[in-house]
Amino acid sequence: MREHHVARPISDSARSLLWGGLIGPVLFVTVFVVLGAVRPGYEPLRHQVSYLSLGDGGWIQAASFIVTGVLVFAFAVGLRRVLTGGVGSVGTSVAVGVAGAGLLIAGVFPTTPAFGFPPGTPNAFPGDIPPSAYVHVVGAVAFFGGLIAAPLVMARRFRRTGERGWAAISILSAGAVFLFFVGSSADPSGQPFAPAWAGLLQRLAIMAGLGWMAVIAGSILRGRSS
């Protein structure tokens, strides 16, 4: 399987930006895995990652959203510098940048307490939803939408350059993010489609999308580029 088509040698500044595509995913996943295991009353299989930004210690997850968003956005800028010309040279960077912006929004505007978390919260979705929670949803849609769009756009580039293996990986990643994200979502009333598994499904969507990003970033940084 051939590696990505990068039009010119990578400068030191671009290389520094591209590291965001590796560090960001590792940081984000590590934080929500650790916090999900130690926060009292939190159920990783049932509760989505955003609930970790609520209550005592919630600032850690909120900071993770923001820092990871900055790193992902830096990766988008790095991609734009190395993917010069051809299909997807702009679209991939824009989609990754949208995902990074979504994380920033989610970090600044928290979701609303629900489904028993933080402890003491009724085990249901509240009827009175603050405006910040709606903005948080916009951030989530931007994040997952970017993680779906970026691999699909990049798959077109891979197919154009004859890199069918990378194209298949990208399409599978986008499909996994879409399916798991939809499965972890809720109806208009706020009730998750899969209440017992919403947290797990969302985590699978995150890891599929950020995993693709990390693989792409690592491959470019290793210099395996034509």
N, C-alpha and C positions, 0 to 999 in steps of 0.2 A: 504494500500500500504506500503510494507516494505521499510525500509531505506537502504542506500548503505552498501555494504560489505567492511568494513575497518578492516584490519587484526590485528591491535594492538592499544592500547591507544595512543592518540595524544600527542606528546611532546609539550612543550611550544614554542620551536623554529618552529616546524611544524605548530602550530596554528597561529603563527605570519605570516608565509608565506601564509597560507590559507586565511587570511583576505584580501589579494590582490584580490582574486576572488570576494569579495563583494565591497570593496572600489573602485577598478578600474572601474567596470561597472557603478557604481553610479556617479563617478566623470566624466567619459567620456560623458555619456548621459546628465548630468546636464550642462556641459560646452557647448556642441553643441546646446542644446535647448535654453539656455540663449543667446549665441552669435548669433544664428540664428534669434532671435527675435529683437536684438538691432542693428545689423550691417546694416548701410544704404546701400540700393541697393541689399541686399541679400534676396533671395526668398527660404525659406526652402522646399517648395514643389518641386521646380525646380532644385535648386542648391544642389549638393552633399556636404557632410560635409567637404571634403578636401579643398573646396574653402574658407572656413573660415580661413585657415592658410595664406591667401594672404592679401596684403594691410595693412592699418593701423590697429593695434590691432591683426594682424594675428598671432603674436607670442604666444598669449594665447592659440589658438587652437593647434599650433605646440607643445607647452609645454604639452598640454593635451594628445596629441598622445604619447609623450615620457614618461611622468609620468605613464600613463595608461599602456603602454607597459611594463614598469618595474614591475608594480604591477601584471599584468597578468603573466609575466614570473615568478615572485615569487610564484604565485599560482600554476604554473606548477611544480615548485620544491616541494612545499608543497604536492601536489597530489602524486608525486613520492614517497614521504616519507610515506604516509599513505596507498596508494594502493599497498600493497606488495603481489606479487604473483598473479596468476590467469590471466584470459583474460583481456586485456586492461590496465594492471598495468603500462606498459611502453608506449603503444601507445597513451593513453589519455593524459599523461603528455607531450609527444612529440608534439602532435597536439596543445595543449594549448600553449606550448612554441613557436611554429611556429606562432600562432596568435599574441602573444606578440611581437615577433621579427618583424612581419609585421607592427605593430603600430609604433615601433621604427623607422623603415625605412621610413614610411609615414611622421613621424614628422621631420626627418632630411632632407628628400628630398621632397620639396613641389611640388604640381601639377602646371600646367601652367594656367595663367588667361584665362578665356573663358566665353562665354555665358553671357556677360554683367557684369561680376564680376571679380575684383573690378570695381566700377563705372568708366565708360570711356572706358572699354574694349569692343571691337566689340561683337555683339550678335551672335557669331558663334565660332566654334572650330578653333584655329589658324593653319596655314599651317606649320609654323616653330616651332617645338616642342623641347624644351631644353632637354638634357639628364636626368636632375633631374626628369622630369615628367615621363619618362619611368621607372626610378627606383622607383618612387612613385607608379606606377601601380603594379610593382612587390610586393611592400609592401602590397598593397590592396589585391592582390590575395592571398598572404600568410595569411593575417589576416582573410579573409572570408573563405579561404580553411581550416584553422585551426578550425574555428568555425563550419564548416560542419563536418570535420573528427572527432573531439573530441566527440560530442554526438553520432555519429555512432559507434565509438569504444566502448564507455561506454555502449551503448545499448546492445552490445554483452555480456558484463560483467553482466549487469542486467538480461538479459535472462538466462544466465548460473546460476545465483543465484536465479532464480524464481521471480524476481522483475519485473513483466510484466508492471505494471503501470509506473515505472520509465523508462523502456525500450521504452514504447510508447511515453512518453514525450520527450525523447531524440531524437527519430526518427522524431517526428513532428518538433522539433526545427531545426534539420539539414535540413529537407525538406523546412522549411520556409526560412532559411538563403539562401539556394540555389536558390529558386524561386525568392525571392525578390532581391537578388544580381544580378541574371541574368537580371531581369526586369529593374534594375537601370543601367545596363552596356551600352556600346556603341558599334557600329560597327567599323571596322578598320579605317574608316574616322574620328572617334571621335564623330559622331552624336549619341546621346542616342536613345535607342529603344523606350523609352517613354519620350520624351523631357519635357512634362508638369509635369511629376510625378517622375522623376528620383531621386530627393532629398527625397521625401516621401518614395519611395520603398527602397532606401538605408538605411534610418533610421529604417524601419521595419526589414530589414535584421540584422542590428546592434543590435537592441533591442531583437530580437529573440535569437541571439547567446549569447550576453552578459547576457541576462536574464536567459538563461539556466545555464550559468556559475555561476551567483550569487545564483541561487537556489541550485545548487550542493554545493557550498561553504558554504552557510548558513546551509544546512542540516548537513553537516559534523561538522561544528563548534558548532551546537547545541547538538552534541553528540548522535544524533539518528543514530547510526551505530551498526551493528552486529559485 
